[in-house]
Amino acid sequence: MKEQRAPGRLYIVATPIGNLDDITLRALAVLAEADLIAAEDTRHTRLLLRRHGIDRPLVALHEHNEEQQAPRLIERIGKGATIALVSDAGTPLLSDPGYRLVRLAAASGIEVAAVPGPSAVTAALSVSGLPTDRFVFEGFLPARQVARLKRLSGLRTESRTMVFFESSHRVKACLADLGDVFGQGRPAAVCRELTKQFETVLRGTLSDLLERVEGDPNQRKGEFVLVVAGAEASKGDVLDAALALASDLGDEVGASQAARIAAKLHGVSRRALYQALVRGRKDDTP
């Protein structure tokens, strides 16, 4: 189906993270009909276009020229051009250039349309075997160990599953620092070369994963996504959270019903929660 597009629009197009067949029909249509494709690396994007028989003009847009290039592209869009933004792999703007261009387009009243597709973040989460209902994406950690340890220390109590990008020459050091800060027994997954020929997914504790990566040189090659389980809340923290919820609900549904709902949601004793709730109300009575 031919893509229906308004004149003067910016498309944000997701492209494969490895396997060149992982691209949507809509993405192919948009790329084939764009007046111009803004690419992080035109050489890399040209290979993808050639694989799918697409021949369109390309312009480089990367972290070193985006500030200068973005106004020029906005000017072209303002004159009616349709521009598609792509990164080297996956969904643009996720640890990739494009933020300035999208912000400027929005400020200029230009329509910005997402053409969703592959993302290393969601691909890694889907195969990690870790909770995915709540997660936080931290991108690349700092290259220097002192800065990296400082960043990780700020995430020590993060309860959501964490996703990091990492390079091949730092993955071993990163796993060691993760274990030192989060604890060697923290569950995690090392996702390497996702969707590519030598894809591997290692699951285990941070200690186990570091040992396996150290023992196999192949596990230190390629592109990495590290998925790390969030910190488990202590029993006291869980009870406090349940009590706070029950207190908020109490005026609406009564103490007994509030305790029942909060206890079920937080997995604590209804009786203990009810008693704490009633005791708290008595203490608040003048």
Steps between C-alpha positions, in 0.01 A plus 500: 500500500633840405581715802269800524710796607442867551747743339773638717519216752784349702494122540694324776568158348619196695742275310642152571741451791673217317296282267420718198167321449373641831340806346132582467314540172404851607864591567597382152218704346596816688868465411418434135282812474699744715648803328806464721628251756700642793733224621746469785744330261408525132728208409324271745152611391589465132563127557151461652337691215687299240391175670137604448538662159454860616690791347437836672719803576687479829640762736709441813354597836713396796603629842776719355289688245140482626498850646596648162311253282164505680398857398582423137281191504218689671521763226462230235204345678344844526516522122307173466769232511443170675805387698556164664739481796683171561784395728755228440275244666173484688277789602653848453567723802560205738868570572512638144479848342173665408377674814587851378336437164175370653488780757552762230237339277245500781578862585455591133156339481620219275328165532730228635386141436643184652552193284559246780700184472816335637660613825789332680344610830172315458665206322734443795222538755285246315763224522663589833273296721474796738192707596392731220191667645716791620846583373745787463737556207839642604676495162879481508667525839802734532823365353712591803461270798469772764213667312345161424504395866346833599217454249438143615500604866210731420311199365572270794141512630330520156216244512428495127684273257795694356622495140850610399688515171865402514797465265706186450817642658320606819246224556722303739586804712136608499379162626761511776384846609134398485574209731698714742224761527182291469626179656645194328173308534285751308326327203591637158531417131773572246346536155766498226464563126119492512339375175844442344672176402688456828224613736527370855301567816660409832284498813604463862639699790745781437775281647414210268481726196837663569660156531350384170601816316853482642530135400385535138667760272205474260277643772704819491437566130217694337231732634350450845181577687514427873173444685519506880225421749390780728564506874257306714316707756543400863200370695489827690490700177218284363294536818553876500383522139196285575415709806525822299261362240256374762504841669415671172218255432363499854281809474335365185442131576559463873797359692415131454447518123802728458720253688370211290572677170845628600602167649407316182688745277817499713496138616493569874282379785153659494465462876837661575426780258154561647639513851773745397242714320266514800788562738621786282154659499482481880840663530378786277191558714538819710 
